[in-house]
Amino acid sequence: MSRHPDLASRLALIVVTDERLPPGRDLVDIVRAALRGGARAIQLRDKARTPRASVAIARALLAETRAAGALLFVNDRVDVALAAGADGAHLGDDDLPLAAARRIVPPGFLLGRSASTPELAMDAELEGADYVGVGPIHATATKLDAGDAVGTARIAAVARSVRIPIVGIGGITAGNAPAVITAGAAGIAVVSAVMSASDPEAATRQLLVSVQSSVLL
């Protein structure tokens, strides 16, 4: 069971950043718009910058998430998350092992883990994950190494296996988000659906309406 009783509601929509923004678009401006649209969690995915530069952009985003009462996660890098004062980190297969990360982070620091199967999700829960990300639910061009789409049936299988919140990721839109939630996910994580939207604030609102209407069904 999650040590954070309200965490599931705060993971209803995680907006994951993308460093490959078109020219003229500013990352902080897009995140600010997403937060105005109601996003309660932002995940900084930053594979191109140096650690020093990553800490700087994480601190800039943290100022925005703190003002909005939202969470900030850093993808892959526990060290960057800790240095910036972020709320947590999200770890994948090639990152610091979750159990090792749990030993070095302070109490209350949130750790997510990518887990594409029930077995991996159960391991993550035992090792101290606060939530698991399952995907790609649908085919996506945002993360080329994400693997084959697993579909919403995988969400249901993972939901039967763990008690911590599940977040679906990969090719999720306002149109297909309801199926992810009804399959057992607490929320969704999106990249291009917000980061590439002409109006990130409106796109975020539309996604949240889709998620919340599914919760009420």
Secondary structure, 3 states (H helix, E strand, C coil): CCCCCCHHHHCCEEEECCCCCCCCCCHHHHHHHHHHCCCCEEEECCCCCCHHHHHHHHHHHHHHHHHHCCEEEEECCHHHHHHHCCCEEEECCCCCCHHHHHHHCCCCCEEEEECCCHHHHHHHHHCCCCEEEECCCCCCCCCCCCCCCCCHHHHHHHHCCCCCCEEEECCCCCCCHHHHHHCCCCEEEECHHHHCCCCHHHHHHHHHHHHHHHHHC
